[in-house]
Amino acid sequence: MSPVFACMAASCDDYRRLAERRLPRFLFDYIDGGAGDEQTLAANCRDFQQVHLRQRVLCDVDNVDTRCELIGQPASMPLALAPLGMAGLYARRGEVQAARAAATAGVPFGLSTVGICSLAEVHAASAQKCWFQLYMLRDREAVQGLLQQALANGCDTLLFTVDLAVAGIRRRDMRNGMLDGTWRGKLAKATQLMQRPGWLLDVGIRGKPHHFGNLTDRVVDPNDLRAFKAWLDAQFDPCVTWSDIRWLREQWPGKLILKGILEPDDALRALDCGADGIVLSNHGGRQLDGVSSTIRQLPKVAEALDRRLPILVDGGIRSGVDILKALALGAQGVMIGRPWAWALAAGGEAAVERLLSSLGSELAVAMALCGVRNLGQVDASLVDSGLAENRIL
Ligand SMILES: Cc1cc2nc3c(=O)[nH]c(=O)nc-3n(C[C@H](O)[C@H](O)[C@H](O)COP(=O)(O)O)c2cc1C
């Protein structure tokens, strides 16, 4: 199927299938895969099915309104695009295309530290300021430099990712040769590339440069990807603790959101450290396989925080119905990762726009059929009561 059919996609799964046909295997697997046996990855989606909404009738649901504030920023619906590394390989200058689509849809876009496009490139191309995602680097001067770049490019919300002390073990990346620097790995990747000539021309050749845009001034030759990767691997800092969060809080004048909190105790510590919000996340099942799904953790974390800190939740959100379930269980909003990656790969900016528009419509329909007209009316009474009290999940 050619990407032109992205205009007919009606669900996240449709975009996923299109992305699979468009991308070289190792890249599709990089997006699609998770850690270990991918049990947490599967649970993230599956556990949404165990949450049951309550259908309400005869409530006058004319003019359903999905508008809201997300971490203090107005948005057309309670959703933001989660930061994804290397999105400039999913489509030509992918971060720019996705940021534009997010701006059109009126929702925030999260740019990864390891995005292909830089903060400046995204800022220049999009009508909306983005949220910047930061990984802690050993070189704290480099971190300060990134914070300066973010501020200089109008960014006022920092997503600081805390669930990547070390990289999770992703078997698909081993099997398909992505992590293999020997001739065998190179041959495997070359074979997969040759099977996707459309991607090769459009993204592989015309989409250059392919280095990590926010980090180019840190390495001697940004075009030497192996040197770049070696620098980055050495820079990831597993020694980060809560005292670094306090340090970051002093450095960063904008909103500070900790991304990758899964346990109530950690959520309370985030509150203690002066964070402005959390993203309840297990990195889309890409880090520790065997941890709970995020939707399962949400009621516990919401109860512990007791509305003192906004919660965004990500992992497995694939429809407007899922968004409503997350809100009913205590989230202020959600982030989506793979769905926008698949749409971007399937049909670029237009497809991401279409995906976001569908998710907004699905949310509005779900709200109407649950008998609510605005998000202020969404609470635990919308879901089966056993769940709201955290008994079923
Ligand atoms: C391909 C891919 C790359 C990712 N890269 C990053 C990243 O650079 N920084 C980060 O904080 N999270 C990253 N994540 C995690 C996402 O931000 C998000 O937490 C996750 O994708 C949500 O789950 P979902 O894909 O089921 O929506 C990545 C996820 C995927 C799938």
PDBQT file of the ligand as one rigid body, heavy atoms in Angstrom, charges set to zero:
ROOT
HETATM    1  C1  LIG A 401      10.528   5.125  19.202  1.00  0.00    +0.000 C 
HETATM    2  C2  LIG A 401      10.448   5.739  20.562  1.00  0.00    +0.000 A 
HETATM    3  C3  LIG A 401      11.400   6.655  20.960  1.00  0.00    +0.000 A 
HETATM    4  C4  LIG A 401      11.302   7.257  22.210  1.00  0.00    +0.000 A 
HETATM    5  N1  LIG A 401      12.209   8.213  22.568  1.00  0.00    +0.000 NA
HETATM    6  C5  LIG A 401      12.061   8.876  23.733  1.00  0.00    +0.000 A 
HETATM    7  C6  LIG A 401      12.931   9.946  24.066  1.00  0.00    +0.000 A 
HETATM    8  O1  LIG A 401      13.830  10.308  23.312  1.00  0.00    +0.000 OA
HETATM    9  N2  LIG A 401      12.727  10.554  25.263  1.00  0.00    +0.000 N 
HETATM   10  C7  LIG A 401      11.729  10.176  26.136  1.00  0.00    +0.000 A 
HETATM   11  O2  LIG A 401      11.592  10.758  27.214  1.00  0.00    +0.000 OA
HETATM   12  N3  LIG A 401      10.886   9.171  25.822  1.00  0.00    +0.000 NA
HETATM   13  C8  LIG A 401      11.021   8.529  24.656  1.00  0.00    +0.000 A 
HETATM   14  N4  LIG A 401      10.141   7.535  24.329  1.00  0.00    +0.000 N 
HETATM   15  C9  LIG A 401       8.990   7.238  25.216  1.00  0.00    +0.000 C 
HETATM   16  C10 LIG A 401       7.784   8.114  24.824  1.00  0.00    +0.000 C 
HETATM   17  O3  LIG A 401       8.031   9.464  25.106  1.00  0.00    +0.000 OA
HETATM   18  C11 LIG A 401       6.501   7.698  25.549  1.00  0.00    +0.000 C 
HETATM   19  O4  LIG A 401       6.743   7.642  26.927  1.00  0.00    +0.000 OA
HETATM   20  C12 LIG A 401       5.938   6.352  25.062  1.00  0.00    +0.000 C 
HETATM   21  O5  LIG A 401       6.133   6.200  23.681  1.00  0.00    +0.000 OA
HETATM   22  C13 LIG A 401       4.448   6.273  25.383  1.00  0.00    +0.000 C 
HETATM   23  O6  LIG A 401       3.919   5.037  25.003  1.00  0.00    +0.000 OA
HETATM   24  P1  LIG A 401       3.117   4.774  23.631  1.00  0.00    +0.000 P 
HETATM   25  O7  LIG A 401       4.163   4.686  22.575  1.00  0.00    +0.000 OA
HETATM   26  O8  LIG A 401       2.431   3.480  23.903  1.00  0.00    +0.000 OA
HETATM   27  O9  LIG A 401       2.175   5.924  23.414  1.00  0.00    +0.000 OA
HETATM   28  C14 LIG A 401      10.238   6.901  23.095  1.00  0.00    +0.000 A 
HETATM   29  C15 LIG A 401       9.286   5.966  22.684  1.00  0.00    +0.000 A 
HETATM   30  C16 LIG A 401       9.371   5.391  21.429  1.00  0.00    +0.000 A 
HETATM   31  C17 LIG A 401       8.304   4.428  21.005  1.00  0.00    +0.000 C 
ENDROOT
TORSDOF 0
